[in-house]
Every structure is written in structure tokens, then in C-alpha cells.
């Protein structure tokens, strides 16, 4: 490697170190801003909402920047047409499985999954496979699986993982079956999303691609997408913070503990406006079960909360047209409802415990 190459590597290493420091300090700085600088009490609705807003806004913006850059940098050196042709071939079902499994092993909430989803779509990966990732990623998390196993039993945890993967696979298959790719916004459309990048692509991606060219292409794409999506991240997380801090858990228990069939779809509808990751929802799931909410109803509420949320929909609106957004929500709502009814039959609650 020549001197210029070492200099570029040093800058890249310094940028990555800075990113890691910012990401690691974010929880502490957010808590300090909310509770010490602003003087909001810990545990209060306002204090928790403001802390949530600071923390999640910075977290998602940091993830957006590094993931879009990383995907664009890798994409610049790949023969994306060949990859796309293979993924679109006869083994598409395997692609859904890979997408869902990849989503399961990435520790992202619904909003944090969007940057990678955008990167996949702009890289021209088939929409069904990217949707498999987007659906499974917020539902399944290795930490949450361990918590579920320890708190509610390993059969419950295994069943939850299975339905999460199945949701991703079936959701991706449905999206491809109806040709949902035509409802992507130009930002993420397989062909339209590349139009505005064509000048820099011709400038920085010659026949022999250099690291400098890949960096310039990735930086341009990151800036372009970041400018369009970042304002909606702030708006979406702000809405999620208000709901997170001011919607009481007691309301959920009071309205969902009766056990009638209609409480399951009601639980899904109640969960959609809220916003939490799957790790944070596990204690709430346990609390609902211990207070007498049927297992399937409680799970439907939690799946609705982690799989789809208003902040997520506000951000997805920037890459999806209304038809695709409605289909996405509808598929998840139907699936969560069916899973809730199934779990109510298989895992009945007796005396507030499984």
C-alpha cells in the first residue's frame, strides 16, 4: 500500500473510532441531557420521553450513516447485476429464508432496520428478500430469545423464533407475488434510485475500481439518502417518544385481559402506535402475562409494537408508496392476529402464569 493508501486507511480508521465513541456514549449523554441538563425526573413520563427521543434519534442517525455507507461501498465493488440475477432465480425461497435469518441475527428495532433496508433496495436486491429482512429483524433478537427462554420457558421462546422467521419468509413471498416492487419510491426503486447517482458513478467507478472511487461513490450516496431520510427520523422518533412516555401500561391490561377472540386484533391495533425494540418488550410481555392477559393476546400486542410502529411508517413513507405501505401493515397485522389466536390455543394462561 502506498502513502496515499495508508493516509486514507488512517482517516477511515479514525472515522470508525469516532463513530464507535459516539455510539457508545449515546446512552449516557442522552440520559445526562434529559435528567441532569434539563432537570427532568428519572421515571417521569416527560423525563423518559425526552431521554428516549435523544437516545433513539442519535442511534438511528448513526446507524443510517454507517450502514448506507457500508452497503454502498461494498456495492461499488460487486457485480450487482449477477447477484441480482442469482437472487431472482429459481431459489428465491432460499433468499427469503436468508433474509429472515439475517434479520434475526441483527440486533435492530423496527426503525433501526430501515437504513439497511434502504441499502438493500438501492443495491437492487429483490424486494421480497429485503422485506423478509425488514419483517424478521425487529421481531427476533438473540438477547430477547434468552430472556424469553428464562422467563417464559424455552418452548415459548422457540415458538416465538419460529413464527418470527415464518413471518419474514411469508411476508417476502407475498410482496414478490403481488409485484410490490413497483410501489417503491424513486429513492429506493431499483432503477430510479440510481438515476441521480449516474454522474458520480461514471466519475468514480471506472473499469478498474479503486478504493478512492468506491469511497467517493459511497459518500455521495450516503449524503443523498441521509438528507432525504434524516428529517423523518427526527419526526418519527419524536412521535414515538411521546407515545413511549405517556401511554400507561395499565390501559393495555384493562382493555386486553378479557380473553375474547376480538381482543387479539385489538391488541395488534393497540401495539402499532407504540415503539419499542424486542429486548425491551420482553419484560412488558411477562408483566402482561402475570396480570392475566392471555399469552396469544399479549404476544400479539408485543409483536405489533416491535414489528410495525408509527415512527417506522413515517420513515418508510420516504421509500414506499402508499399501496406498498398499506400492504406491509396489512400483512403484518393479519399475521400477528393469526399468531395471537394460535398462541392462545397452545399456550393458555392459568393463574397469571404459563
TIROGU-829512 format. One record per residue (C-alpha): x, y, z; residue number from 1. Coordinates in nm, 3 decimals, padded with zeros to 5 digits. Last residue first. Layout:
<nodes>
<X->X | Y->Y | Z->Z | nr->NUM>
...
</nodes>
This chain:
<nodes>
<X->-04.793 | Y->-02.019 | Z->03.167 | nr->354>
<X->-04.864 | Y->-01.786 | Z->03.455 | nr->353>
<X->-05.148 | Y->-01.545 | Z->03.551 | nr->352>
<X->-05.349 | Y->-01.814 | Z->03.723 | nr->351>
<X->-05.353 | Y->-02.029 | Z->03.413 | nr->350>
<X->-05.260 | Y->-01.870 | Z->03.079 | nr->349>
<X->-05.312 | Y->-02.087 | Z->02.772 | nr->348>
<X->-05.009 | Y->-02.160 | Z->02.550 | nr->347>
<X->-05.136 | Y->-02.362 | Z->02.251 | nr->346>
<X->-05.482 | Y->-02.209 | Z->02.199 | nr->345>
<X->-05.394 | Y->-01.851 | Z->02.292 | nr->344>
<X->-05.071 | Y->-01.897 | Z->02.096 | nr->343>
<X->-05.264 | Y->-01.977 | Z->01.778 | nr->342>
<X->-05.504 | Y->-01.684 | Z->01.819 | nr->341>
<X->-05.211 | Y->-01.447 | Z->01.868 | nr->340>
<X->-05.022 | Y->-01.592 | Z->01.572 | nr->339>
<X->-05.324 | Y->-01.534 | Z->01.348 | nr->338>
<X->-05.353 | Y->-01.174 | Z->01.469 | nr->337>
<X->-04.981 | Y->-01.107 | Z->01.422 | nr->336>
<X->-05.002 | Y->-01.244 | Z->01.066 | nr->335>
<X->-05.303 | Y->-01.033 | Z->00.975 | nr->334>
<X->-05.146 | Y->-00.717 | Z->01.116 | nr->333>
<X->-04.810 | Y->-00.785 | Z->00.949 | nr->332>
<X->-04.965 | Y->-00.841 | Z->00.608 | nr->331>
<X->-05.186 | Y->-00.534 | Z->00.643 | nr->330>
<X->-04.901 | Y->-00.306 | Z->00.753 | nr->329>
<X->-04.684 | Y->-00.405 | Z->00.455 | nr->328>
<X->-04.978 | Y->-00.387 | Z->00.214 | nr->327>
<X->-05.064 | Y->-00.037 | Z->00.336 | nr->326>
<X->-04.701 | Y->00.076 | Z->00.295 | nr->325>
<X->-04.684 | Y->-00.078 | Z->-00.050 | nr->324>
<X->-05.001 | Y->00.098 | Z->-00.159 | nr->323>
<X->-04.894 | Y->00.429 | Z->-00.001 | nr->322>
<X->-04.564 | Y->00.443 | Z->-00.189 | nr->321>
<X->-04.254 | Y->00.322 | Z->-00.010 | nr->320>
<X->-03.907 | Y->00.478 | Z->00.037 | nr->319>
<X->-03.990 | Y->00.802 | Z->00.219 | nr->318>
<X->-04.306 | Y->00.651 | Z->00.366 | nr->317>
<X->-04.075 | Y->00.402 | Z->00.539 | nr->316>
<X->-03.965 | Y->00.678 | Z->00.776 | nr->315>
<X->-04.318 | Y->00.773 | Z->00.878 | nr->314>
<X->-04.410 | Y->00.405 | Z->00.897 | nr->313>
<X->-04.123 | Y->00.334 | Z->01.137 | nr->312>
<X->-04.225 | Y->00.621 | Z->01.365 | nr->311>
<X->-04.584 | Y->00.492 | Z->01.359 | nr->310>
<X->-04.481 | Y->00.141 | Z->01.455 | nr->309>
<X->-04.451 | Y->-00.202 | Z->01.295 | nr->308>
<X->-04.279 | Y->-00.520 | Z->01.409 | nr->307>
<X->-04.192 | Y->-00.427 | Z->01.769 | nr->306>
<X->-04.533 | Y->-00.299 | Z->01.886 | nr->305>
<X->-04.748 | Y->-00.533 | Z->01.678 | nr->304>
<X->-04.542 | Y->-00.826 | Z->01.801 | nr->303>
<X->-04.588 | Y->-00.708 | Z->02.162 | nr->302>
<X->-04.966 | Y->-00.676 | Z->02.128 | nr->301>
<X->-04.995 | Y->-01.010 | Z->01.950 | nr->300>
<X->-04.780 | Y->-01.171 | Z->02.222 | nr->299>
<X->-05.006 | Y->-01.040 | Z->02.498 | nr->298>
<X->-05.317 | Y->-01.162 | Z->02.316 | nr->297>
<X->-05.156 | Y->-01.500 | Z->02.248 | nr->296>
<X->-05.050 | Y->-01.547 | Z->02.610 | nr->295>
<X->-05.382 | Y->-01.442 | Z->02.762 | nr->294>
<X->-05.364 | Y->-01.125 | Z->02.978 | nr->293>
<X->-05.377 | Y->-01.227 | Z->03.344 | nr->292>
<X->-05.151 | Y->-00.977 | Z->03.521 | nr->291>
<X->-04.859 | Y->-01.220 | Z->03.508 | nr->290>
<X->-04.896 | Y->-01.246 | Z->03.130 | nr->289>
<X->-04.899 | Y->-00.869 | Z->03.084 | nr->288>
<X->-04.593 | Y->-00.831 | Z->03.305 | nr->287>
<X->-04.405 | Y->-01.101 | Z->03.112 | nr->286>
<X->-04.480 | Y->-00.930 | Z->02.781 | nr->285>
<X->-04.372 | Y->-00.596 | Z->02.928 | nr->284>
<X->-04.045 | Y->-00.754 | Z->03.042 | nr->283>
<X->-03.994 | Y->-00.888 | Z->02.685 | nr->282>
<X->-04.074 | Y->-00.556 | Z->02.512 | nr->281>
<X->-03.733 | Y->-00.400 | Z->02.581 | nr->280>
<X->-03.549 | Y->-00.678 | Z->02.402 | nr->279>
<X->-03.792 | Y->-00.669 | Z->02.108 | nr->278>
<X->-03.741 | Y->-00.299 | Z->02.044 | nr->277>
<X->-04.006 | Y->-00.046 | Z->02.136 | nr->276>
<X->-04.248 | Y->00.190 | Z->01.961 | nr->275>
<X->-04.619 | Y->00.231 | Z->02.020 | nr->274>
<X->-04.877 | Y->00.325 | Z->01.754 | nr->273>
<X->-04.890 | Y->-00.040 | Z->01.630 | nr->272>
<X->-04.948 | Y->-00.205 | Z->01.968 | nr->271>
<X->-05.310 | Y->-00.100 | Z->02.014 | nr->270>
<X->-05.404 | Y->-00.231 | Z->01.668 | nr->269>
<X->-05.236 | Y->-00.565 | Z->01.743 | nr->268>
<X->-05.410 | Y->-00.586 | Z->02.082 | nr->267>
<X->-05.746 | Y->-00.513 | Z->01.919 | nr->266>
<X->-05.679 | Y->-00.795 | Z->01.671 | nr->265>
<X->-05.624 | Y->-01.027 | Z->01.972 | nr->264>
<X->-05.902 | Y->-00.885 | Z->02.194 | nr->263>
<X->-06.159 | Y->-00.986 | Z->01.930 | nr->262>
<X->-06.138 | Y->-01.352 | Z->02.026 | nr->261>
<X->-06.240 | Y->-01.286 | Z->02.386 | nr->260>
<X->-05.972 | Y->-01.316 | Z->02.657 | nr->259>
<X->-06.083 | Y->-01.037 | Z->02.891 | nr->258>
<X->-05.734 | Y->-00.905 | Z->02.965 | nr->257>
<X->-05.691 | Y->-00.667 | Z->02.671 | nr->256>
<X->-05.862 | Y->-00.345 | Z->02.779 | nr->255>
<X->-05.754 | Y->-00.315 | Z->03.141 | nr->254>
<X->-05.406 | Y->-00.454 | Z->03.076 | nr->253>
<X->-05.339 | Y->-00.206 | Z->02.797 | nr->252>
<X->-05.461 | Y->00.090 | Z->02.998 | nr->251>
<X->-05.243 | Y->-00.015 | Z->03.292 | nr->250>
<X->-04.934 | Y->00.005 | Z->03.067 | nr->249>
<X->-04.975 | Y->00.381 | Z->03.050 | nr->248>
<X->-04.928 | Y->00.572 | Z->02.721 | nr->247>
<X->-04.731 | Y->00.891 | Z->02.809 | nr->246>
<X->-04.361 | Y->00.817 | Z->02.775 | nr->245>
<X->-04.346 | Y->00.576 | Z->02.484 | nr->244>
<X->-04.624 | Y->00.753 | Z->02.294 | nr->243>
<X->-04.446 | Y->01.088 | Z->02.319 | nr->242>
<X->-04.112 | Y->00.924 | Z->02.235 | nr->241>
<X->-04.259 | Y->00.752 | Z->01.929 | nr->240>
<X->-04.380 | Y->01.084 | Z->01.794 | nr->239>
<X->-04.036 | Y->01.235 | Z->01.843 | nr->238>
<X->-03.878 | Y->00.926 | Z->01.690 | nr->237>
<X->-04.085 | Y->00.975 | Z->01.375 | nr->236>
<X->-04.021 | Y->01.347 | Z->01.341 | nr->235>
<X->-03.644 | Y->01.311 | Z->01.392 | nr->234>
<X->-03.619 | Y->01.013 | Z->01.158 | nr->233>
<X->-03.832 | Y->01.199 | Z->00.905 | nr->232>
<X->-03.580 | Y->01.481 | Z->00.896 | nr->231>
<X->-03.296 | Y->01.225 | Z->00.844 | nr->230>
<X->-03.449 | Y->01.047 | Z->00.540 | nr->229>
<X->-03.391 | Y->01.285 | Z->00.249 | nr->228>
<X->-03.059 | Y->01.436 | Z->00.357 | nr->227>
<X->-02.927 | Y->01.094 | Z->00.463 | nr->226>
<X->-03.009 | Y->00.937 | Z->00.126 | nr->225>
<X->-02.806 | Y->01.187 | Z->-00.075 | nr->224>
<X->-02.522 | Y->01.214 | Z->00.176 | nr->223>
<X->-02.482 | Y->00.837 | Z->00.197 | nr->222>
<X->-02.494 | Y->00.800 | Z->-00.183 | nr->221>
<X->-02.220 | Y->01.058 | Z->-00.231 | nr->220>
<X->-02.002 | Y->00.906 | Z->00.041 | nr->219>
<X->-02.041 | Y->00.557 | Z->-00.105 | nr->218>
<X->-01.944 | Y->00.674 | Z->-00.457 | nr->217>
<X->-01.646 | Y->00.871 | Z->-00.328 | nr->216>
<X->-01.528 | Y->00.578 | Z->-00.114 | nr->215>
<X->-01.560 | Y->00.331 | Z->-00.402 | nr->214>
<X->-01.358 | Y->00.560 | Z->-00.628 | nr->213>
<X->-01.084 | Y->00.605 | Z->-00.369 | nr->212>
<X->-01.071 | Y->00.230 | Z->-00.308 | nr->211>
<X->-01.011 | Y->00.186 | Z->-00.679 | nr->210>
<X->-01.245 | Y->00.029 | Z->-00.934 | nr->209>
<X->-01.083 | Y->-00.086 | Z->-01.258 | nr->208>
<X->-01.347 | Y->-00.037 | Z->-01.526 | nr->207>
<X->-01.410 | Y->00.311 | Z->-01.391 | nr->206>
<X->-01.633 | Y->00.375 | Z->-01.090 | nr->205>
<X->-01.566 | Y->00.726 | Z->-00.964 | nr->204>
<X->-01.669 | Y->00.954 | Z->-01.248 | nr->203>
<X->-01.930 | Y->00.734 | Z->-01.417 | nr->202>
<X->-02.090 | Y->00.660 | Z->-01.080 | nr->201>
<X->-02.068 | Y->01.026 | Z->-00.990 | nr->200>
<X->-02.280 | Y->01.117 | Z->-01.291 | nr->199>
<X->-02.516 | Y->00.817 | Z->-01.252 | nr->198>
<X->-02.613 | Y->00.886 | Z->-00.892 | nr->197>
<X->-02.937 | Y->01.069 | Z->-00.977 | nr->196>
<X->-03.051 | Y->00.778 | Z->-01.193 | nr->195>
<X->-02.966 | Y->00.500 | Z->-00.949 | nr->194>
<X->-03.277 | Y->00.529 | Z->-00.735 | nr->193>
<X->-03.499 | Y->00.521 | Z->-01.043 | nr->192>
<X->-03.385 | Y->00.173 | Z->-01.147 | nr->191>
<X->-03.419 | Y->-00.047 | Z->-00.838 | nr->190>
<X->-03.655 | Y->00.199 | Z->-00.667 | nr->189>
<X->-03.519 | Y->00.319 | Z->-00.333 | nr->188>
<X->-03.524 | Y->00.697 | Z->-00.370 | nr->187>
<X->-03.776 | Y->00.672 | Z->-00.658 | nr->186>
<X->-04.041 | Y->00.545 | Z->-00.411 | nr->185>
<X->-04.119 | Y->00.173 | Z->-00.417 | nr->184>
<X->-04.462 | Y->00.068 | Z->-00.541 | nr->183>
<X->-04.335 | Y->-00.120 | Z->-00.849 | nr->182>
<X->-04.152 | Y->-00.360 | Z->-00.616 | nr->181>
<X->-04.488 | Y->-00.485 | Z->-00.487 | nr->180>
<X->-04.522 | Y->-00.736 | Z->-00.770 | nr->179>
<X->-04.811 | Y->-00.917 | Z->-00.598 | nr->178>
<X->-04.619 | Y->-01.245 | Z->-00.562 | nr->177>
<X->-04.296 | Y->-01.065 | Z->-00.471 | nr->176>
<X->-04.452 | Y->-00.896 | Z->-00.169 | nr->175>
<X->-04.633 | Y->-01.216 | Z->-00.069 | nr->174>
<X->-04.310 | Y->-01.416 | Z->-00.072 | nr->173>
<X->-04.132 | Y->-01.158 | Z->00.143 | nr->172>
<X->-04.412 | Y->-01.160 | Z->00.401 | nr->171>
<X->-04.420 | Y->-01.540 | Z->00.403 | nr->170>
<X->-04.046 | Y->-01.564 | Z->00.476 | nr->169>
<X->-04.038 | Y->-01.282 | Z->00.731 | nr->168>
<X->-04.346 | Y->-01.402 | Z->00.918 | nr->167>
<X->-04.212 | Y->-01.757 | Z->00.919 | nr->166>
<X->-03.889 | Y->-01.637 | Z->01.078 | nr->165>
<X->-04.081 | Y->-01.458 | Z->01.353 | nr->164>
<X->-04.319 | Y->-01.753 | Z->01.396 | nr->163>
<X->-04.026 | Y->-01.989 | Z->01.452 | nr->162>
<X->-03.846 | Y->-01.754 | Z->01.691 | nr->161>
<X->-04.163 | Y->-01.721 | Z->01.901 | nr->160>
<X->-04.217 | Y->-02.097 | Z->01.908 | nr->159>
<X->-03.861 | Y->-02.148 | Z->02.028 | nr->158>
<X->-03.907 | Y->-01.889 | Z->02.304 | nr->157>
<X->-04.237 | Y->-02.042 | Z->02.420 | nr->156>
<X->-04.087 | Y->-02.392 | Z->02.421 | nr->155>
<X->-03.784 | Y->-02.249 | Z->02.606 | nr->154>
<X->-03.981 | Y->-02.126 | Z->02.905 | nr->153>
<X->-04.141 | Y->-01.793 | Z->02.997 | nr->152>
<X->-03.876 | Y->-01.602 | Z->03.189 | nr->151>
<X->-03.552 | Y->-01.783 | Z->03.103 | nr->150>
<X->-03.645 | Y->-01.875 | Z->02.748 | nr->149>
<X->-03.794 | Y->-01.533 | Z->02.677 | nr->148>
<X->-03.486 | Y->-01.359 | Z->02.813 | nr->147>
<X->-03.255 | Y->-01.578 | Z->02.604 | nr->146>
<X->-03.467 | Y->-01.512 | Z->02.293 | nr->145>
<X->-03.468 | Y->-01.139 | Z->02.369 | nr->144>
<X->-03.089 | Y->-01.135 | Z->02.380 | nr->143>
<X->-03.070 | Y->-01.321 | Z->02.047 | nr->142>
<X->-03.312 | Y->-01.079 | Z->01.881 | nr->141>
<X->-03.616 | Y->-01.163 | Z->01.672 | nr->140>
<X->-03.912 | Y->-00.940 | Z->01.586 | nr->139>
<X->-03.724 | Y->-00.626 | Z->01.478 | nr->138>
<X->-03.522 | Y->-00.811 | Z->01.210 | nr->137>
<X->-03.790 | Y->-01.053 | Z->01.085 | nr->136>
<X->-04.007 | Y->-00.804 | Z->00.895 | nr->135>
<X->-03.731 | Y->-00.590 | Z->00.742 | nr->134>
<X->-03.521 | Y->-00.896 | Z->00.648 | nr->133>
<X->-03.808 | Y->-01.071 | Z->00.471 | nr->132>
<X->-03.888 | Y->-00.735 | Z->00.310 | nr->131>
<X->-03.535 | Y->-00.722 | Z->00.166 | nr->130>
<X->-03.585 | Y->-01.069 | Z->00.019 | nr->129>
<X->-03.922 | Y->-00.980 | Z->-00.132 | nr->128>
<X->-03.784 | Y->-00.654 | Z->-00.272 | nr->127>
<X->-03.521 | Y->-00.824 | Z->-00.487 | nr->126>
<X->-03.170 | Y->-00.683 | Z->-00.417 | nr->125>
<X->-03.116 | Y->-00.379 | Z->-00.638 | nr->124>
<X->-02.836 | Y->-00.224 | Z->-00.426 | nr->123>
<X->-03.074 | Y->00.068 | Z->-00.368 | nr->122>
<X->-03.316 | Y->-00.183 | Z->-00.215 | nr->121>
<X->-03.054 | Y->-00.339 | Z->00.011 | nr->120>
<X->-02.922 | Y->-00.004 | Z->00.133 | nr->119>
<X->-03.272 | Y->00.120 | Z->00.210 | nr->118>
<X->-03.340 | Y->-00.197 | Z->00.410 | nr->117>
<X->-03.010 | Y->-00.145 | Z->00.592 | nr->116>
<X->-03.116 | Y->00.206 | Z->00.692 | nr->115>
<X->-03.466 | Y->00.081 | Z->00.784 | nr->114>
<X->-03.362 | Y->-00.181 | Z->01.040 | nr->113>
<X->-03.301 | Y->00.084 | Z->01.309 | nr->112>
<X->-03.667 | Y->00.188 | Z->01.291 | nr->111>
<X->-03.806 | Y->-00.162 | Z->01.356 | nr->110>
<X->-03.551 | Y->-00.242 | Z->01.629 | nr->109>
<X->-03.213 | Y->-00.386 | Z->01.538 | nr->108>
<X->-02.995 | Y->-00.660 | Z->01.685 | nr->107>
<X->-02.908 | Y->-00.839 | Z->01.357 | nr->106>
<X->-02.926 | Y->-01.220 | Z->01.391 | nr->105>
<X->-03.297 | Y->-01.246 | Z->01.314 | nr->104>
<X->-03.280 | Y->-01.013 | Z->01.014 | nr->103>
<X->-03.008 | Y->-01.229 | Z->00.861 | nr->102>
<X->-03.230 | Y->-01.531 | Z->00.923 | nr->101>
<X->-03.525 | Y->-01.360 | Z->00.753 | nr->100>
<X->-03.320 | Y->-01.257 | Z->00.450 | nr->99>
<X->-03.160 | Y->-01.600 | Z->00.422 | nr->98>
<X->-03.501 | Y->-01.766 | Z->00.437 | nr->97>
<X->-03.646 | Y->-01.531 | Z->00.177 | nr->96>
<X->-03.344 | Y->-01.596 | Z->-00.045 | nr->95>
<X->-03.392 | Y->-01.971 | Z->-00.010 | nr->94>
<X->-03.743 | Y->-01.924 | Z->-00.145 | nr->93>
<X->-03.596 | Y->-01.734 | Z->-00.440 | nr->92>
<X->-03.404 | Y->-02.043 | Z->-00.546 | nr->91>
<X->-03.537 | Y->-02.042 | Z->-00.902 | nr->90>
<X->-03.369 | Y->-01.715 | Z->-00.987 | nr->89>
<X->-03.413 | Y->-01.361 | Z->-00.861 | nr->88>
<X->-03.129 | Y->-01.400 | Z->-00.611 | nr->87>
<X->-02.898 | Y->-01.523 | Z->-00.885 | nr->86>
<X->-02.993 | Y->-01.241 | Z->-01.124 | nr->85>
<X->-02.948 | Y->-00.982 | Z->-00.850 | nr->84>
<X->-02.601 | Y->-01.110 | Z->-00.769 | nr->83>
<X->-02.504 | Y->-01.104 | Z->-01.136 | nr->82>
<X->-02.638 | Y->-00.749 | Z->-01.180 | nr->81>
<X->-02.471 | Y->-00.636 | Z->-00.858 | nr->80>
<X->-02.123 | Y->-00.715 | Z->-00.983 | nr->79>
<X->-01.965 | Y->-00.600 | Z->-00.661 | nr->78>
<X->-01.707 | Y->-00.334 | Z->-00.587 | nr->77>
<X->-01.944 | Y->-00.037 | Z->-00.570 | nr->76>
<X->-02.192 | Y->-00.247 | Z->-00.372 | nr->75>
<X->-01.947 | Y->-00.287 | Z->-00.086 | nr->74>
<X->-01.901 | Y->00.089 | Z->-00.054 | nr->73>
<X->-02.276 | Y->00.149 | Z->-00.095 | nr->72>
<X->-02.362 | Y->-00.109 | Z->00.174 | nr->71>
<X->-02.106 | Y->00.037 | Z->00.413 | nr->70>
<X->-02.211 | Y->00.399 | Z->00.351 | nr->69>
<X->-02.580 | Y->00.318 | Z->00.395 | nr->68>
<X->-02.497 | Y->00.126 | Z->00.711 | nr->67>
<X->-02.264 | Y->00.386 | Z->00.864 | nr->66>
<X->-02.490 | Y->00.687 | Z->00.814 | nr->65>
<X->-02.823 | Y->00.527 | Z->00.898 | nr->64>
<X->-02.680 | Y->00.362 | Z->01.208 | nr->63>
<X->-02.557 | Y->00.698 | Z->01.336 | nr->62>
<X->-02.893 | Y->00.858 | Z->01.254 | nr->61>
<X->-03.077 | Y->00.575 | Z->01.428 | nr->60>
<X->-02.873 | Y->00.599 | Z->01.747 | nr->59>
<X->-02.883 | Y->00.980 | Z->01.761 | nr->58>
<X->-03.261 | Y->00.991 | Z->01.729 | nr->57>
<X->-03.307 | Y->00.691 | Z->01.959 | nr->56>
<X->-03.112 | Y->00.837 | Z->02.251 | nr->55>
<X->-03.237 | Y->01.194 | Z->02.239 | nr->54>
<X->-03.601 | Y->01.097 | Z->02.194 | nr->53>
<X->-03.595 | Y->00.823 | Z->02.458 | nr->52>
<X->-03.442 | Y->01.060 | Z->02.712 | nr->51>
<X->-03.712 | Y->01.316 | Z->02.630 | nr->50>
<X->-03.991 | Y->01.056 | Z->02.670 | nr->49>
<X->-03.840 | Y->00.914 | Z->02.991 | nr->48>
<X->-03.814 | Y->01.258 | Z->03.151 | nr->47>
<X->-04.162 | Y->01.363 | Z->03.041 | nr->46>
<X->-04.327 | Y->01.046 | Z->03.173 | nr->45>
<X->-04.132 | Y->01.056 | Z->03.498 | nr->44>
<X->-03.900 | Y->00.765 | Z->03.581 | nr->43>
<X->-03.596 | Y->00.989 | Z->03.617 | nr->42>
<X->-03.700 | Y->01.345 | Z->03.689 | nr->41>
<X->-03.636 | Y->01.610 | Z->03.424 | nr->40>
<X->-03.360 | Y->01.856 | Z->03.519 | nr->39>
<X->-03.282 | Y->01.966 | Z->03.161 | nr->38>
<X->-02.904 | Y->01.925 | Z->03.196 | nr->37>
<X->-02.924 | Y->01.645 | Z->03.453 | nr->36>
<X->-03.221 | Y->01.426 | Z->03.353 | nr->35>
<X->-03.265 | Y->01.464 | Z->02.979 | nr->34>
<X->-02.917 | Y->01.575 | Z->02.876 | nr->33>
<X->-02.743 | Y->01.332 | Z->03.113 | nr->32>
<X->-02.960 | Y->01.041 | Z->02.996 | nr->31>
<X->-02.884 | Y->01.121 | Z->02.631 | nr->30>
<X->-02.511 | Y->01.156 | Z->02.705 | nr->29>
<X->-02.503 | Y->00.821 | Z->02.884 | nr->28>
<X->-02.697 | Y->00.631 | Z->02.617 | nr->27>
<X->-02.502 | Y->00.800 | Z->02.330 | nr->26>
<X->-02.151 | Y->00.740 | Z->02.465 | nr->25>
<X->-02.109 | Y->00.405 | Z->02.292 | nr->24>
<X->-02.247 | Y->00.528 | Z->01.958 | nr->23>
<X->-02.035 | Y->00.843 | Z->01.969 | nr->22>
<X->-01.720 | Y->00.650 | Z->02.060 | nr->21>
<X->-01.788 | Y->00.390 | Z->01.791 | nr->20>
<X->-01.842 | Y->00.658 | Z->01.526 | nr->19>
<X->-01.520 | Y->00.837 | Z->01.629 | nr->18>
<X->-01.330 | Y->00.510 | Z->01.600 | nr->17>
<X->-01.480 | Y->00.449 | Z->01.255 | nr->16>
<X->-01.380 | Y->00.797 | Z->01.140 | nr->15>
<X->-01.025 | Y->00.748 | Z->01.276 | nr->14>
<X->-00.996 | Y->00.413 | Z->01.098 | nr->13>
<X->-01.117 | Y->00.565 | Z->00.771 | nr->12>
<X->-00.874 | Y->00.854 | Z->00.802 | nr->11>
<X->-00.589 | Y->00.613 | Z->00.870 | nr->10>
<X->-00.687 | Y->00.395 | Z->00.574 | nr->9>
<X->-00.689 | Y->00.702 | Z->00.351 | nr->8>
<X->-00.341 | Y->00.801 | Z->00.470 | nr->7>
<X->-00.214 | Y->00.446 | Z->00.421 | nr->6>
<X->-00.345 | Y->00.446 | Z->00.066 | nr->5>
<X->-00.187 | Y->00.782 | Z->-00.009 | nr->4>
<X->00.147 | Y->00.657 | Z->00.121 | nr->3>
<X->00.140 | Y->00.344 | Z->-00.095 | nr->2>
<X->00.000 | Y->00.000 | Z->00.000 | nr->1>
</nodes>
